[in-house]
Structures are given as structure tokens and as C-alpha cells.
């Protein structure tokens, strides 16, 4: 159970960072064309990822584990899922509405990963769970590289003009 939560804590931060950056770009009207917003979008995604990943890995993982432990005390699978969702929401309410979005995302992604592993009959090892931590790190490096390259390209075109 904790292994799937580690894997979830690896997959959710890039998705969460993308959603927050997208919401930020969409809420700022009149900032130019889409191409003008790409460097800002990538930079926002990088910032959100760097700050959210440790929170997902510590607070998100721990609160999800506690939620599932408490919810598993119920005999009905349906009731257990509902209680787990409510507890995820309550843990998410501690910080702000952004953390509620994160809690919903964590809950949904954890269920998807659990179902996928069960359907494929895959037993998740410690090594593969720890290897999944490379996903947000790799995504962050990719974003930083993209921000750098877009800055170099912008500088080039400013010097040419």
C-alpha cells in the first residue's frame, strides 16, 4: 500500500504543477499570444513542481496513508472508498483550496494506480517505487531546460531585431 502511495506521490506533482500553471495563464487575460505565454507557463510549472513535490512526498503520502488506514476499518468497500475520499478532503482543507485540489488529485491517481497494478497483476517492489521518484525530478529538469532554451531563443531574436 505504501509503495503505491510513493508512486502516486511521484505522478501527481507534475500533473498538479501543470494544472496550476494552466489556471494561472488562463486567469491572466490580455497577456498576448499563446507563444508569448509559453516561457511563463514553463517557469510557473517549474516553480509549482519544485514546491509541491516535497509536500506531496511527505504530507500527501502520510495523510493518504492515514486516510486509507482509517477507511479500511469499514467492512463495505463502497463505504470505505467514500470515507477515504472524505478524509483526503479533510486533510486537504488544512492548507487551502489548492490543497483540496491536490488531495482530490492524489486520491484519484492512487485509485487509478491501484486498479492498474491489480489488473496487470503487478506486484510493486520497493525499488520500482523508489525509481518512480525520478519522474518529478526528470520533469523538473526538462522544464528548467525548456525555460533556459526559450530564454536563449528570445535573446537571439531580440538581438537580431
N, C-alpha and C positions, 0 to 999 in steps of 0.2 A: 504494500500500500504506500509506504513512504517513497519507494522508488518511482512509482508513477507520479507522485506529487513533485518529486525533484524534476522529472521530465516535464511536467506541466509548468513548473516554475522556470523552465528553460524556454518553452514555446510561447508562453503568454507575454512576456515583456516586449518582444519585437512587435507583436500584434497590437498591444496596448499603446506602445510608443507611436506606431503608425496611426492609430485611431485618434490619439490626442493631437498629433501634428496636423492631421487632416482636418479635425474640428477647428483648430486654431487658424488654419489657412482659409477655411470656408467662412469663418465668422469675421474675417477682416476684409470687408468689401472694398473694391476700388484700388487694389494694390497692384494692378497691372495684369499682364497675361500670365498664363499658366507657366510658361518657360521662365518668366521673371521670378516666379514663386518657388521654383524647384530648389535652388540653393537654400532658401529659408526653410522649406519643408524638410529637406535632408538634415539641416542643422538642428531644427526642432526635434526631429525624430531621434537624433543622436543624444541630445540633452535629456529627453524624456527616458530614453533607454538606459542611459548611464545612471540616472537617479532612481528609476523604478526597479531595475534588476535586483539590487541588493534587498530591496523591500519585499519583492516577491519571494526571494530566496529565503528570507528569514520570517518576516511577519506573515506573509501569504501562506507559506508552507506550514508553519506552525498552527495558524488559525484554521486552515483547511483540515489538518490532521485532527485537531481537537473537535471540529465540527463533525467530521465523519465518525470519530470515536463515540461521541455523544449520540449521534443519529443511529448508529448501529445497535443501540440498545432496544430499539423498537423492532417488533417481530415482522411487521409488514414492510416489504421492500418499497412500496409506494410511499408510505408514511415516513420511512427512513430517508428517502430522497427529498421529500418536502421539508423535513426537519433540517436536513443538511443544508439545503438551499437557504432556508430562513436563517440558520446560524452563520452561513457565509455572509449573508446580507448584514446581519447584526455586527459581525466583525468588521465588515466594510464600512459601516456607518461611523466607526470610531474616528476616522480621519476626515472624510468629506465625501461629496457626491462623486468625486473622481475615484475614490477608493471603492465605492459601491460598484462602479463600472468595472473596476479591476476584480472585485470579488465575483461578480457575475461571470466575467470572462474566465476567471480561474476555475470556477465551478463547472462551467460548460466544457471547457477544454479538458479538465480532469475526467469528466464523464466520457468524452469522446475518445481520449487515450485509453481509458479502461476498456471501453467497448471494443476498440480496435485491437488491443492486445488479446482480449478474450476471444474475439472472432478469429484472429490469426493463430491462436493457441501459442502465443509467445510468452515465455517467462522472462521477465526483465531482470537482468543481472545488475549488480552494483556498478560494474564497470560501464555498462551501456547507459545507466542512469547518470553517472558522473560524466561520461563523454557527451551527453546531451547538453551539459553546461557550456560547451563550446559554441552552441547555436547563438545565444545572445552576444557572446564575445566576438564571434566571427561577423555577425550582423553589424555590430558596433564598429569594427574595423573597416568593414565595407562602406558604412555610412561616412566615417571620417575620411576615407579615401575619396569618396564621391564628392564630399564638400570641398576637399582640397583641390581636386581636379576641376570642379566647377569654378572655383576661385581663380585658378590659373587660366582657364579659358576666358573668364570675364576680364581679367587683367590684360590678356593678349588682345582681345577685341577693343578694349579701351585705348591701348597703345597704338593699334592700327588706325583707329578713327582719330 
